[in-house]
Amino acid sequence: LNARLSDIRKEQVFQREREAEFRNMSEHTNARVVRWTLVQLVVLAVTCAWQLSHLRNFFIKQKLT
């Protein structure tokens, strides 16, 4: 009985360590996804501003405004 109880405790410790490692990995992955999303938003905003500026100058040159 004591041997079985010891095995169960070892398994619990192993599972807790595994869960903690997986949680750390998940949090790291989540942080990377958030950073990549922010980079994409910045690139999108810069591209949008550049396109609006370019179109505005194009229409001014064509005297359509």
N, CA, C and O atoms as CSV, one atom per row, in Angstrom:
chain,resi,resn,atom,element,x,y,z
A,1,LEU,N,N,0.835,-1.203,0.000
A,1,LEU,CA,C,0.000,0.000,0.000
A,1,LEU,C,C,0.872,1.256,0.000
A,1,LEU,O,O,0.590,2.209,-0.728
A,2,ASN,N,N,1.933,1.260,0.816
A,2,ASN,CA,C,2.814,2.430,0.860
A,2,ASN,C,C,3.534,2.638,-0.470
A,2,ASN,O,O,3.750,3.773,-0.892
A,3,ALA,N,N,3.904,1.538,-1.128
A,3,ALA,CA,C,4.577,1.652,-2.427
A,3,ALA,C,C,3.634,2.263,-3.454
A,3,ALA,O,O,4.043,3.115,-4.243
A,4,ARG,N,N,2.388,1.840,-3.450
A,4,ARG,CA,C,1.403,2.386,-4.393
A,4,ARG,C,C,1.159,3.867,-4.115
A,4,ARG,O,O,1.064,4.667,-5.045
A,5,LEU,N,N,1.057,4.227,-2.854
A,5,LEU,CA,C,0.871,5.624,-2.472
A,5,LEU,C,C,2.069,6.463,-2.902
A,5,LEU,O,O,1.907,7.591,-3.368
A,6,SER,N,N,3.250,5.923,-2.747
A,6,SER,CA,C,4.466,6.618,-3.171
A,6,SER,C,C,4.468,6.822,-4.683
A,6,SER,O,O,4.852,7.888,-5.166
A,7,ASP,N,N,4.040,5.806,-5.431
A,7,ASP,CA,C,3.959,5.930,-6.890
A,7,ASP,C,C,2.963,7.011,-7.297
A,7,ASP,O,O,3.218,7.781,-8.223
A,8,ILE,N,N,1.846,7.063,-6.616
A,8,ILE,CA,C,0.825,8.076,-6.921
A,8,ILE,C,C,1.375,9.473,-6.645
A,8,ILE,O,O,1.154,10.389,-7.437
A,9,ARG,N,N,2.082,9.645,-5.545
A,9,ARG,CA,C,2.661,10.957,-5.221
A,9,ARG,C,C,3.705,11.363,-6.254
A,9,ARG,O,O,3.758,12.521,-6.666
A,10,LYS,N,N,4.539,10.404,-6.676
A,10,LYS,CA,C,5.543,10.704,-7.706
A,10,LYS,C,C,4.872,11.121,-9.011
A,10,LYS,O,O,5.330,12.043,-9.687
A,11,GLU,N,N,3.793,10.442,-9.358
A,11,GLU,CA,C,3.060,10.782,-10.577
A,11,GLU,C,C,2.448,12.178,-10.463
A,11,GLU,O,O,2.447,12.938,-11.432
A,12,GLN,N,N,1.931,12.515,-9.290
A,12,GLN,CA,C,1.370,13.855,-9.091
A,12,GLN,C,C,2.445,14.923,-9.242
A,12,GLN,O,O,2.217,15.948,-9.885
A,13,VAL,N,N,3.604,14.692,-8.659
A,13,VAL,CA,C,4.707,15.653,-8.776
A,13,VAL,C,C,5.108,15.801,-10.236
A,13,VAL,O,O,5.312,16.914,-10.721
A,14,PHE,N,N,5.220,14.681,-10.932
A,14,PHE,CA,C,5.583,14.716,-12.349
A,14,PHE,C,C,4.556,15.511,-13.151
A,14,PHE,O,O,4.923,16.348,-13.976
A,15,GLN,N,N,3.280,15.251,-12.912
A,15,GLN,CA,C,2.229,15.952,-13.647
A,15,GLN,C,C,2.224,17.451,-13.332
A,15,GLN,O,O,1.985,18.265,-14.224
A,16,ARG,N,N,2.481,17.818,-12.094
A,16,ARG,CA,C,2.548,19.242,-11.736
A,16,ARG,C,C,3.710,19.927,-12.438
A,16,ARG,O,O,3.564,21.044,-12.936
A,17,GLU,N,N,4.860,19.267,-12.482
A,17,GLU,CA,C,6.020,19.838,-13.178
A,17,GLU,C,C,5.736,19.972,-14.672
A,17,GLU,O,O,6.075,20.974,-15.301
A,18,ARG,N,N,5.111,18.943,-15.218
A,18,ARG,CA,C,4.772,18.971,-16.644
A,18,ARG,C,C,3.790,20.098,-16.946
A,18,ARG,O,O,3.935,20.813,-17.937
A,19,GLU,N,N,2.796,20.248,-16.084
A,19,GLU,CA,C,1.798,21.305,-16.272
A,19,GLU,C,C,2.437,22.686,-16.168
A,19,GLU,O,O,2.097,23.584,-16.938
A,20,ALA,N,N,3.353,22.864,-15.231
A,20,ALA,CA,C,4.031,24.156,-15.079
A,20,ALA,C,C,4.881,24.460,-16.308
A,20,ALA,O,O,4.910,25.597,-16.780
A,21,GLU,N,N,5.563,23.459,-16.820
A,21,GLU,CA,C,6.374,23.651,-18.027
A,21,GLU,C,C,5.489,24.007,-19.219
A,21,GLU,O,O,5.819,24.902,-19.997
A,22,PHE,N,N,4.377,23.311,-19.358
A,22,PHE,CA,C,3.450,23.597,-20.451
A,22,PHE,C,C,2.852,24.992,-20.314
A,22,PHE,O,O,2.684,25.688,-21.315
A,23,ARG,N,N,2.526,25.414,-19.093
A,23,ARG,CA,C,1.981,26.752,-18.873
A,23,ARG,C,C,2.998,27.817,-19.275
A,23,ARG,O,O,2.649,28.798,-19.931
A,24,ASN,N,N,4.256,27.621,-18.879
A,24,ASN,CA,C,5.295,28.576,-19.263
A,24,ASN,C,C,5.441,28.651,-20.778
A,24,ASN,O,O,5.572,29.738,-21.342
A,25,MET,N,N,5.418,27.495,-21.432
A,25,MET,CA,C,5.536,27.477,-22.883
A,25,MET,C,C,4.343,28.175,-23.535
A,25,MET,O,O,4.509,28.916,-24.504
A,26,SER,N,N,3.154,27.942,-23.009
A,26,SER,CA,C,1.947,28.573,-23.548
A,26,SER,C,C,1.980,30.087,-23.361
A,26,SER,O,O,1.610,30.831,-24.269
A,27,GLU,N,N,2.418,30.542,-22.199
A,27,GLU,CA,C,2.508,31.982,-21.954
A,27,GLU,C,C,3.541,32.628,-22.871
A,27,GLU,O,O,3.323,33.734,-23.365
A,28,HIS,N,N,4.658,31.952,-23.101
A,28,HIS,CA,C,5.689,32.471,-24.000
A,28,HIS,C,C,5.146,32.564,-25.427
A,28,HIS,O,O,5.359,33.564,-26.113
A,29,THR,N,N,4.452,31.528,-25.865
A,29,THR,CA,C,3.869,31.533,-27.208
A,29,THR,C,C,2.828,32.635,-27.333
A,29,THR,O,O,2.774,33.325,-28.351
A,30,ASN,N,N,2.008,32.804,-26.315
A,30,ASN,CA,C,0.991,33.849,-26.334
A,30,ASN,C,C,1.629,35.231,-26.429
A,30,ASN,O,O,1.145,36.086,-27.169
A,31,ALA,N,N,2.703,35.453,-25.690
A,31,ALA,CA,C,3.391,36.748,-25.743
A,31,ALA,C,C,3.952,37.001,-27.138
A,31,ALA,O,O,3.883,38.123,-27.639
A,32,ARG,N,N,4.504,35.973,-27.763
A,32,ARG,CA,C,5.042,36.131,-29.118
A,32,ARG,C,C,3.934,36.452,-30.115
A,32,ARG,O,O,4.129,37.269,-31.015
A,33,VAL,N,N,2.776,35.817,-29.962
A,33,VAL,CA,C,1.645,36.076,-30.852
A,33,VAL,C,C,1.173,37.517,-30.690
A,33,VAL,O,O,0.876,38.188,-31.679
A,34,VAL,N,N,1.102,37.993,-29.457
A,34,VAL,CA,C,0.671,39.376,-29.209
A,34,VAL,C,C,1.659,40.359,-29.828
A,34,VAL,O,O,1.251,41.330,-30.465
A,35,ARG,N,N,2.966,40.111,-29.645
A,35,ARG,CA,C,3.972,41.004,-30.242
A,35,ARG,C,C,3.862,41.013,-31.761
A,35,ARG,O,O,3.926,42.076,-32.378
A,36,TRP,N,N,3.698,39.847,-32.368
A,36,TRP,CA,C,3.595,39.769,-33.826
A,36,TRP,C,C,2.345,40.507,-34.317
A,36,TRP,O,O,2.383,41.173,-35.351
A,37,THR,N,N,1.246,40.389,-33.580
A,37,THR,CA,C,0.023,41.101,-33.941
A,37,THR,C,C,0.236,42.607,-33.887
A,37,THR,O,O,-0.231,43.326,-34.770
A,38,LEU,N,N,0.929,43.091,-32.871
A,38,LEU,CA,C,1.206,44.528,-32.770
A,38,LEU,C,C,2.090,44.996,-33.918
A,38,LEU,O,O,1.874,46.079,-34.463
A,39,VAL,N,N,3.081,44.195,-34.290
A,39,VAL,CA,C,3.940,44.546,-35.430
A,39,VAL,C,C,3.100,44.632,-36.696
A,39,VAL,O,O,3.264,45.565,-37.481
A,40,GLN,N,N,2.212,43.684,-36.905
A,40,GLN,CA,C,1.356,43.711,-38.084
A,40,GLN,C,C,0.461,44.949,-38.096
A,40,GLN,O,O,0.258,45.555,-39.148
A,41,LEU,N,N,-0.072,45.325,-36.940
A,41,LEU,CA,C,-0.919,46.517,-36.874
A,41,LEU,C,C,-0.137,47.778,-37.219
A,41,LEU,O,O,-0.651,48.656,-37.911
A,42,VAL,N,N,1.099,47.874,-36.743
A,42,VAL,CA,C,1.936,49.036,-37.052
A,42,VAL,C,C,2.221,49.086,-38.548
A,42,VAL,O,O,2.116,50.146,-39.165
A,43,VAL,N,N,2.579,47.957,-39.130
A,43,VAL,CA,C,2.856,47.910,-40.569
A,43,VAL,C,C,1.606,48.292,-41.353
A,43,VAL,O,O,1.693,49.036,-42.330
A,44,LEU,N,N,0.458,47.797,-40.941
A,44,LEU,CA,C,-0.794,48.130,-41.611
A,44,LEU,C,C,-1.092,49.625,-41.515
A,44,LEU,O,O,-1.497,50.236,-42.504
A,45,ALA,N,N,-0.898,50.218,-40.347
A,45,ALA,CA,C,-1.157,51.648,-40.168
A,45,ALA,C,C,-0.209,52.492,-41.013
A,45,ALA,O,O,-0.631,53.471,-41.629
A,46,VAL,N,N,1.063,52.119,-41.044
A,46,VAL,CA,C,2.040,52.864,-41.849
A,46,VAL,C,C,1.701,52.746,-43.327
A,46,VAL,O,O,1.768,53.734,-44.059
A,47,THR,N,N,1.341,51.552,-43.771
A,47,THR,CA,C,0.977,51.350,-45.173
A,47,THR,C,C,-0.263,52.158,-45.531
A,47,THR,O,O,-0.325,52.766,-46.600
A,48,CYS,N,N,-1.241,52.166,-44.647
A,48,CYS,CA,C,-2.464,52.937,-44.880
A,48,CYS,C,C,-2.155,54.428,-44.982
A,48,CYS,O,O,-2.655,55.104,-45.882
A,49,ALA,N,N,-1.342,54.941,-44.076
A,49,ALA,CA,C,-0.980,56.362,-44.108
A,49,ALA,C,C,-0.224,56.695,-45.386
A,49,ALA,O,O,-0.466,57.736,-45.998
A,50,TRP,N,N,0.692,55.818,-45.793
A,50,TRP,CA,C,1.457,56.065,-47.022
A,50,TRP,C,C,0.532,56.067,-48.236
A,50,TRP,O,O,0.663,56.927,-49.108
A,51,GLN,N,N,-0.399,55.120,-48.306
A,51,GLN,CA,C,-1.318,55.063,-49.437
A,51,GLN,C,C,-2.219,56.295,-49.485
A,51,GLN,O,O,-2.457,56.847,-50.560
A,52,LEU,N,N,-2.719,56.726,-48.335
A,52,LEU,CA,C,-3.564,57.923,-48.314
A,52,LEU,C,C,-2.789,59.153,-48.765
A,52,LEU,O,O,-3.305,59.975,-49.522
A,53,SER,N,N,-1.561,59.278,-48.302
A,53,SER,CA,C,-0.720,60.397,-48.712
A,53,SER,C,C,-0.443,60.347,-50.208
A,53,SER,O,O,-0.522,61.362,-50.900
A,54,HIS,N,N,-0.123,59.172,-50.690
A,54,HIS,CA,C,0.181,59.009,-52.111
A,54,HIS,C,C,-1.044,59.340,-52.966
A,54,HIS,O,O,-0.919,60.045,-53.967
A,55,LEU,N,N,-2.218,58.845,-52.588
A,55,LEU,CA,C,-3.438,59.133,-53.347
A,55,LEU,C,C,-3.794,60.616,-53.286
A,55,LEU,O,O,-4.221,61.199,-54.283
A,56,ARG,N,N,-3.619,61.215,-52.130
A,56,ARG,CA,C,-3.916,62.647,-51.996
A,56,ARG,C,C,-3.037,63.458,-52.940
A,56,ARG,O,O,-3.525,64.336,-53.652
A,57,ASN,N,N,-1.740,63.162,-52.943
A,57,ASN,CA,C,-0.831,63.875,-53.840
A,57,ASN,C,C,-1.163,63.602,-55.303
A,57,ASN,O,O,-1.052,64.499,-56.139
A,58,PHE,N,N,-1.565,62.388,-55.618
A,58,PHE,CA,C,-1.945,62.055,-56.989
A,58,PHE,C,C,-3.149,62.880,-57.431
A,58,PHE,O,O,-3.157,63.430,-58.532
A,59,PHE,N,N,-4.171,62.969,-56.570
A,59,PHE,CA,C,-5.362,63.728,-56.935
A,59,PHE,C,C,-5.074,65.224,-56.999
A,59,PHE,O,O,-5.665,65.929,-57.818
A,60,ILE,N,N,-4.189,65.713,-56.162
A,60,ILE,CA,C,-3.814,67.127,-56.231
A,60,ILE,C,C,-3.121,67.406,-57.557
A,60,ILE,O,O,-3.399,68.419,-58.198
A,61,LYS,N,N,-2.235,66.532,-57.968
A,61,LYS,CA,C,-1.545,66.708,-59.250
A,61,LYS,C,C,-2.522,66.632,-60.416
A,61,LYS,O,O,-2.333,67.312,-61.424
A,62,GLN,N,N,-3.549,65.825,-60.294
A,62,GLN,CA,C,-4.549,65.695,-61.356
A,62,GLN,C,C,-5.622,66.787,-61.253
A,62,GLN,O,O,-6.508,66.871,-62.103
A,63,LYS,N,N,-5.540,67.603,-60.229
A,63,LYS,CA,C,-6.480,68.700,-59.976
A,63,LYS,C,C,-7.918,68.191,-59.885
A,63,LYS,O,O,-8.841,68.757,-60.471
A,64,LEU,N,N,-8.074,67.106,-59.132
A,64,LEU,CA,C,-9.402,66.532,-58.958
A,64,LEU,C,C,-9.993,66.836,-57.589
A,64,LEU,O,O,-11.133,66.460,-57.317
A,65,THR,N,N,-9.237,67.513,-56.715
A,65,THR,CA,C,-9.773,67.793,-55.388
A,65,THR,C,C,-10.443,69.140,-55.349
A,65,THR,O,O,-10.955,69.545,-54.305
